[in-house]
Amino acid sequence: MTQIQNTVAEPIDKRSKWSYCFGGVGRDMSYQLFNGWLFTFILLTNKITLQQQLTLTALFIAAKIWDGVNDPIMGFIVERTRTRFGKFKPWILIGVLTNSAVLMVIYTSSMYGLTGWSYVAFIACMYLLWDFTYTMNDIGYWSMLPALTSNDNDRNSLTSWANLLAGAGGGAASIAIPFFTAGEFTIGGSNIIAFAVIAAIICLFFIGCQLLTFFGVKEKNLAVKGIDDEEKMSLRKVVNIIKSNDQLRWTAIVMLIYNTASGVLSSFMTIYVYITYGYEGSLVTIFTVVYGIMGAVPMLLFPYLSRTWGRRKMIWICILTAIAGYALFFLMGFISGTKGFYLLAACGVLINFGQVLFYNILTINISNSVEYNEWKFGTRNEGIIFSLRPLMAKFGSALQFGILSVTYAALNITKVTNYISEVENGVFQGIYQESEKATLIAAELKTVDPSVMLSLRCVMVFLPIVFLLLAVFVCSKKCTIDEKKYNQIVRELAERKQAAESQE
């Protein structure tokens, strides 16, 4: 029998759409707590030597790369899954429950006095467990997206809202975490207690949001006709899909470059603000609010801008906007005090507006490569194709983390964070009064040489600019599925389906 796969063109029902989109809120809260704050949590709650820091760096990078390589295997497992709940939902549920448990163990660890190399070994093991359990949920969740609709307008809307609400979740975590872990609003007076409480709250959101997706989304059956499940997929075919789908391959490369670029500024920002403007989490919260708002606006505008300009023109517009923001960020850093901070935060508007638009385009390119794969080879393989999205995120995160840690080591930033950790633990153990903490830390921050912070700002600005220019160059040359090409592919798939049905 001819190997033809269903192409879903009917509109997505509202319950499925919103259950799917709101499911991402808690996911990105959890991801932000771990990926955006783990290293800061380690530095500000535990004293570590330079050797221990570099060892953790090497272990984290190796773990991210190893776990990323295994993502297509998880996609293969999702592709082979057949249950009464569908092939995506079981992994969504298993992943959220196990990952939340691991997250709680990590963020309560500072309460139990683990230090030195035993702490390094503990964190390394927990890191691997977190990656493994999150991958189950992540691939299950994002692989479901192209299975919900292949209508171009519906997919643009679904992608925008999914990314918008996921971004809102990550943004909410980014706002709350610094606000309640540093400065006068610290929960319990010490960041040791604060991180544990915040982790518990975020885990509850994560589980609740994913249960909404599990019970609320109607999963569509897009199985290939005439192919037995056992014959449908093998590990060799996983590799062949990635090798043969040129649009998937180039989009994945661009995603890797983008993920590296977009995370550099935010990964350095917390420590940069604490040292430059004071150990006050509300300042990081203000920057995050401004930065996050400009992440939400392009999500809302994306369907309109996509129809007006087309995605190919949007690529250049959004990248040039982001680069202008980075250039202004560097210049505003020469202005000191509160005025300088607010000008710096304003630059985040341009940076994130451009970067989020570009990310939306890349997400749609990945989705479109599902139909492209069906068009060329007769199979959709959503699980395998979407496994490259978290894989590139992990590779990009590994590169970011390497840049972050090596820069901190070269500039001796760990000397400052170790002192902050000592004071925070002193408050937790009752050695210092909470009222003494701010004075002690402020005195230490004044000892940092201004040239150190200038060097740090150069890394935060010029590395992302280089990576973004490379990303847009590759994308404009190699990613060729625009709106016209995609509509042609969907139309031809529908014609093939009709022809196959008429022969039955």
Secondary structure, DSSP 8 states (H G I E B T S, - for coil): ----B----S---HHHHHHHHHHHHHHHHHHIIIIITHHHHHHHHS---HHHHHHHHHHHHHHHHHHHHHHHHHHHHHHH---TT-SSHHHHHHHHHHHHHHHHHHHTGGGGT--HHHHHHHHHHHHHHHHHHHHHHHHHHHHTHHHH---HHHHHHHHHHHHHHHHHHHHHHHHHHHHHHSSTT-GGGSHHHHHHHHHHHHHHHHHHHHHHHHHH-------BTT--HHHH--HHHHHHHHHH-HHHHHHHHHHHHHHHHHHHHHHHHHHHHHHHH-S-HHHHHHHHHHHHHHHHHHHHHHHHHHHHH-HHHHHHHHHHHHHHHHHHHHHHTTS-HHHHHHHHHHHHHHHHHHHHHHHHHHHHHHHHHHHHHHHHHS---HHHHHHHHHHHHHHHHHHHHHHHHHHHHHHTTHHHHHHHHHHHHHHHHTSS-HHHHHHHHHHHHTTS-HHHHHHHHHHHHHHHHHHHHHHHHHHHHH----HHHHHHHHHHHHHHHHHHHHH-
